[in-house]
Every structure is written in C-alpha cells, then in structure tokens.
C-alpha cells in the first residue's frame, strides 16, 4: 500500500513539473490515439465521451487556454472521423451542429474544472495564510517547522527559530485604535519578509507575535539577520507611533544543532528565550544555542 502511494506521488509530481507545452503535446497525442481507435471501431461505437479525458488532463496541468485548444482539437477530430467513417446525414449542417455541440460540452467541462481548481487554490491559500498580514499563519508555520525538523534528522543540518514579540503594542492599540494597530502589524510583517532570504519562512503566530524560521543558519548568521530585522521593526514602529515610548521588538531565538522533539517543543524553546530577553530588557535579542 505504501509503495503504491509513493508511486502515485511520484507520478503526480512528474505531471505537475512538466512544462505547459509538454502537457499540451501529451494531450494532442492522446487525442490522436483516441482518433485512431475511433476510426478503427467505426460508427457503431461512440468514442465522443473519451475525448473529454485529454481535455480535462491538459486543463488541470496546463491551464484553461491549453485545455480549450485540446477541446477544439477533440471536437474537430471526432467530427471529421464521424464523417470519414461513413455516417450519412440529410444535410451538411447536421455534422457541423453535432461537432459544435460536443465542442460546447468540452469547453464547459474545461471551464468547470478550471473554476474548481481556482476555488481549491483559494481555499488552500486561506487555510495557510494570515488574512491581515498575508504571511503564513501558525498552522502553516508549524507544518514548515516540522518539515525542517525531519530534514535535520535526516541530514544533520542546523537551523534557527526566532520568536518576535512587539513591545508596547497594546499601548498603540489603546492610543490609535485597532486600525492603527493593524497597519503596524502589516508593516512589521513586510519588514520581516524584506529582511530575510527567500528560503526563510515568516509567519504571524497570533496577536503581535511573529515566527521566523531560518534553515541552514548558524548563530553568527542568525544574529546578523535578526538584529537587522529588529532594527527595522523598531524604526517602523517609532515612525508609526511616535507618541508611544519604548516601542520595538523583543526577539528570542534558538539555534538548533540537533533536532528538537517536535515543532511544539521548538516553538516553546524560542518563546521562553523571548521572555528571558524581555526580563533582561525590552527590545533585546536573546539568541541561544
């Protein structure tokens, strides 16, 4: 059972990674193969429904435009072979009408499948994205962190996990209202993303707390990245809330040279480091390893 699942996963990855033009070519070949079978079997067996398979395949993996092209080719192929196989009609408009009807059916099926695909992507994005900042949410962050832990157990790589807590954020909400607080959260999220690499993961974990996952990052590199982020956050918050004293960010970070027991354990360690930093001084960086 496990082998079968892995085989299906590998096959799906191959199909997803194929360029659109290659997927379109596969669809055209499938239509041609169906056309051969359709011609050989003659007019007594109908193959029109099977032409839907390459249309749906190409639509799913190459997009609606490519799917519509295959739909047009499928309808034209079916119509041509229907006449070539010996079908007789009272007037020439009948095969044209039949082909147009099947084309409409293929196009509708492609459009419905494409709409379903877009809806699934939207739902998936909403399930893993924080609606206010556009960052990953806690659920998505935990998944990425767990994946990094598994990767570390296999390859022995080091990673750093940081927990960022905004200082005096409650006072900002009290003075400027929640709208001002929301704008600051959005700005802080943008600051963190701008200060990390493309391979790093940034998430809003809830309230005024953010998580930063830095794969393949030792203590020296993590200190450089996190100090830069911390400084940018402080500048952004001071500019947005000049009347509130002591705004900024306290960062707790842990460099994991060995894999933690779980994502929860890793988050807890970074959270505790952040609170130890707050006890020393707000706006500090507490980096532990």
KATA-V186448 format. One record per residue. N is the residue number from 0. RES is the residue in three letters. SS is DSSP state (helix for helix, strand for strand, loop for the rest). OMEGA is omega in whole degrees, 0 to 359 (999 if undefined). BURIAL is b if it has 24 or more other ideal C-beta (glycine too) atoms within 12 Angstrom, else e. Layout:
n: <N N>
res: <RES RES>
ss: <SS SS>
omega: <OMEGA OMEGA>
burial: <BURIAL BURIAL>
This chain:
n: <0 1 2 3 4 5 6 7 8 9 10 11 12 13 14 15 16 17 18 19 20 21 22 23 24 25 26 27 28 29 30 31 32 33 34 35 36 37 38 39 40 41 42 43 44 45 46 47 48 49 50 51 52 53 54 55 56 57 58 59 60 61 62 63 64 65 66 67 68 69 70 71 72 73 74 75 76 77 78 79 80 81 82 83 84 85 86 87 88 89 90 91 92 93 94 95 96 97 98 99 100 101 102 103 104 105 106 107 108 109 110 111 112 113 114 115 116 117 118 119 120 121 122 123 124 125 126 127 128 129 130 131 132 133 134 135 136 137 138 139 140 141 142 143 144 145 146 147 148 149 150 151 152 153 154 155 156 157 158 159 160 161 162 163 164 165 166 167 168 169 170 171 172 173 174 175 176 177 178 179 180 181 182 183 184 185 186 187 188 189 190 191 192 193 194 195 196 197 198 199 200 201 202 203 204 205 206 207 208 209 210 211 212 213 214 215 216 217 218 219 220 221 222 223 224 225 226 227 228 229 230 231 232 233 234 235 236 237 238 239 240 241 242 243 244 245 246 247 248 249 250 251 252 253 254 255 256 257 258 259 260 261 262 263 264 265 266 267 268 269 270 271 272 273 274 275 276 277 278 279 280 281 282 283 284 285 286 287 288>
res: <UNK UNK UNK UNK UNK UNK UNK UNK UNK UNK UNK UNK UNK UNK UNK UNK UNK UNK UNK UNK UNK UNK UNK UNK UNK UNK UNK UNK UNK UNK UNK UNK UNK UNK UNK UNK UNK UNK UNK UNK UNK UNK UNK UNK UNK UNK UNK UNK UNK UNK UNK UNK UNK UNK UNK UNK UNK UNK UNK UNK UNK UNK UNK UNK UNK UNK UNK UNK UNK UNK UNK UNK UNK UNK UNK UNK UNK UNK UNK UNK UNK UNK UNK UNK UNK UNK UNK UNK UNK UNK UNK UNK UNK UNK UNK UNK UNK UNK UNK UNK UNK UNK UNK UNK UNK UNK UNK UNK UNK UNK UNK UNK UNK UNK UNK UNK UNK UNK UNK UNK UNK UNK UNK UNK UNK UNK UNK UNK UNK UNK UNK UNK UNK UNK UNK UNK UNK UNK UNK UNK UNK UNK UNK UNK UNK UNK UNK UNK UNK UNK UNK UNK UNK UNK UNK UNK UNK UNK UNK UNK UNK UNK UNK UNK UNK UNK UNK UNK UNK UNK UNK UNK UNK UNK UNK UNK UNK UNK UNK UNK UNK UNK UNK UNK UNK UNK UNK UNK UNK UNK UNK UNK UNK UNK UNK UNK UNK UNK UNK UNK UNK UNK UNK UNK UNK UNK UNK UNK UNK UNK UNK UNK UNK UNK UNK UNK UNK UNK UNK UNK UNK UNK UNK UNK UNK UNK UNK UNK UNK UNK UNK UNK UNK UNK UNK UNK UNK UNK UNK UNK UNK UNK UNK UNK UNK UNK UNK UNK UNK UNK UNK UNK UNK UNK UNK UNK UNK UNK UNK UNK UNK UNK UNK UNK UNK UNK UNK UNK UNK UNK UNK UNK UNK UNK UNK UNK UNK UNK UNK UNK UNK UNK UNK UNK UNK UNK UNK UNK UNK>
ss: <loop helix helix helix helix helix helix helix helix helix helix helix helix helix helix helix helix loop loop helix helix helix helix helix helix helix helix helix helix helix helix helix helix helix helix helix helix helix helix helix helix helix helix helix loop loop loop helix helix helix helix helix helix helix helix helix helix helix helix helix helix helix loop helix helix helix helix helix helix helix helix helix helix helix helix helix helix helix helix helix helix helix helix helix loop loop loop loop loop loop loop loop helix helix helix helix helix helix helix helix helix helix helix helix helix helix helix helix helix helix helix helix helix helix helix helix helix helix helix helix helix helix helix helix helix helix helix helix strand loop loop loop loop loop loop strand loop helix helix helix helix helix helix helix helix helix helix helix helix helix helix helix helix helix helix loop loop loop strand strand strand strand strand strand strand strand strand loop helix helix helix helix helix helix helix helix helix helix helix helix helix helix helix helix helix helix helix helix helix helix helix helix helix helix helix loop loop loop loop loop strand strand strand strand strand strand loop loop strand strand strand strand strand strand strand loop loop loop helix helix helix helix helix helix helix helix helix helix helix helix helix helix helix helix helix helix helix helix helix helix loop loop loop loop loop loop loop strand strand strand strand strand strand strand strand strand loop loop loop loop loop loop helix helix helix helix helix helix helix helix helix helix helix helix helix helix helix helix helix helix loop loop loop loop strand strand strand strand loop>
omega: <179 179 180 179 180 179 179 179 179 180 179 178 179 181 181 185 178 176 185 182 179 177 178 178 177 178 179 179 179 178 180 179 177 178 179 178 180 181 182 183 176 188 184 178 180 180 189 183 181 177 180 184 178 178 181 179 182 179 183 187 182 177 185 181 178 178 178 177 179 177 178 179 179 180 180 180 179 181 180 182 178 179 182 181 175 178 181 181 182 177 185 181 183 178 176 179 180 179 179 178 179 176 178 179 179 181 179 179 179 181 179 179 179 178 177 179 178 180 178 179 179 179 179 179 179 182 183 185 174 188 183 187 185 177 172 176 185 180 180 181 178 178 179 179 178 177 180 177 178 179 179 178 182 187 179 181 179 173 180 177 182 178 185 179 183 179 176 181 178 178 178 177 181 183 186 182 183 179 178 178 179 179 179 178 178 180 179 177 179 179 181 180 181 184 181 180 181 181 181 182 179 182 168 185 180 179 180 182 182 175 179 178 183 178 176 185 179 186 182 180 180 179 180 182 186 176 178 178 182 179 179 178 181 179 181 182 178 179 183 182 183 183 181 181 172 179 181 181 171 185 171 183 178 175 182 176 174 186 174 183 183 176 178 179 179 178 180 180 179 178 179 176 178 180 174 176 179 179 177 181 174 182 181 174 179 183 183 179 999>
burial: <e e e e e e e e e e e e e e e e e e e b e e b b e b b b e b b e e b b e e b e e e e e e e e b b e b b b b b b b b b b b b b b b e b b b b b b b b b b b b b b e b b e e b e e e e e e e e e b e e b b e e b b e b b b e b b e e b b e e e e e e e e e e e e e b b b e b b e b b b b e b b b e b b b e b b e e b e e e e e b b b b b b b b b b b b e e b e e e e e e e b b b e b b b b b b b b b b e b b e e e b b b b b b e e b b b b b b b b e b e e e e b b e b b b b b b e b b b e b b b e b b e e b e e b b b b b b b b b b e e b b e e b e e b b e b b b e b b e b b b e e e b b b b b b b e>
